[in-house]
């Protein structure tokens, strides 16, 4: 993960926080976390649209839209991580470590 991406993520998270500085800190945290669920809903909406599951609307999205929405979920979650971690710029390195740990657990489980 690049330092440029990490810096951009911190800046984005700080920008969001600065625009909510007038709000109660706990309300800001709740808002950051709730936003992840909202973005997740957009993934589902895009997938329904890409697969034509709503016959009234038909095909309204593409799989490219679904992939883009998944990345929006990831960016939103990482921004919330930065917010809760004090904007210390550790989210991407922590994500790297988490991915490796999950893969190691999974490969250990499949060998057991």
Secondary structure, DSSP 8 states (H G I E B T S, - for coil): --HHHHHHHHHHHHHHHHTTTTS-HHHHHHHHHHHHHHHHHHHHHHHHHHHT--TTT-----HHHHHHHHHHHHHHHHHHHHHHTTS-S-HHHHHHHHHHHHHHHHHHHHH-
